Amino acid sequence: MTGPTLSVLVLLLAALAAANFPFVTQRLFGLFGQRGKSLGLRLLELLVLYLLVGGCGLLLEKNAGQIAPQGWEFYAVTATLFLTFAFPGFVYRYLLKHHD
């Protein structure tokens, strides 16, 4: 695999992992103990992780060359993709029966 292709693949895998992270742990950002984390906190965590992964994407793009200007459409599509990536974690947390 070439450099840009590998960078895109790593970024997509990081986005997939980050999008599901809030739903598989009860700890806030994996650091702070939180008993019974609410959906609101999970969505806030999801937003912060979206911005973090987006920042990593900008760094990779900057290292590859000039950063292309983006309009609101780009951010709408990437946010929707990030939410789509989060769907398996949401199903695991809220729709599957857990027998503890």
PyMOL commands that set and color helices and strands:
alter all, ss='L'
color gray80, all
select helices_A, chain A and resi 3-24+39-64+72-85+87-95
alter helices_A, ss='H'
color red, helices_A
deselect
rebuild
show_as cartoon
